[in-house]
Amino acid sequence: MTRFNIDTCAMLVEFNAGVWTARKLDKSASEEIVADKRAGSKDAARVNKHLLAGRHELETIQKHVGAIRTYVYENTLPWSDSGIRLLPTSKFMDFNDRMAKEEERFAELVNSFVQVYPSLITAQAMALGDMFDRNEYPSANEMAHKFSFRLNYMPVPQAGDFRVDVGNEAQEELRNKLAKLADERIESAMKDARERLKSHLERMMERLKVEEINGKVSKSRIHDSLVEGGLELCDVLKALNLTGDPVLEKARATLESVLRTVDVDDLRKHDSARVEVRTQVAEIMDKFKF
């Protein structure tokens, strides 16, 4: 891979959110099932009860965090197994502004949950019946600490950035290893970007298929996301193409050009429109080897 300064066009971002699971192992129920089914091991079954079963307040927070994770994933590239992601510097301002709003919303949801938490416990006494145990619920003061929102930015490490006294020869080896690792991670990140485009192209090929089965025309339902999501992906990939991969950029630009001329309603109403767009997508996949 051609060497280039990744640290000047991208940074590392780490997002973590902690949410109370509201689940507890019910040892008594687990033992009952094991005994009832005459299992040979006491660990054959584990019953986890949902302490807030039937309540939506906690689920709202969980869904919000899930949506944030999706946003982070869609606007960054993979970097390490620990969950650290690669963020183009060109997207930093928009990304940071969006995450600030998401954190504010997260805090609002958590605060609302903590306020109603005591009343939820009372309601669960009836919902859980004999499975209810007040001691399994954290206090209201403890509950606020069951949630966390952490967003950290870090520079991409440079191959020559070693401050350890191991001798010149050892430092050179360390620099070479880090440079190789950086190249591998960059290639993995770009592979992820190409796979995203390939995945959407394949989705379009499948959704736009028109075929006759047993004398009847068969076709899939077309959702707005097929076009709108494709355009959003094209916009994101323009920033995520950190190495300036010409093949990826040409394929992205070609798909964007096609999608800007597509009317979703036409795809729904006219089979000929589906066939035409599907042919164009097939040409992109063939031309750019996706």
Secondary structure, DSSP 8 states (H G I E B T S, - for coil): -----GGGTEEEEEEEEE----EEE-HHHHHHHHHHTT-SSTTS---EEETTTT--HHHHHHHHHHHHHHHHHHTSEE--TTS-EEEEGGGHHHHHHHHHHHHHHHHHHHHHHHHHHHHHHHHHHHHHGGG--GGGS--HHHHGGG-EEEEEEEE---TT-----S-HHHHHHHHHHHHHHHHHHHHHHHHHHHHHHHHHHHHHHHHT-EEEETTEEEE----THHHHHHHHHHHHHHHH-TT--HHHHHHHHHHHHHHTT--HHHHHH-HHHHHHHHHHHHHHHHHTT-
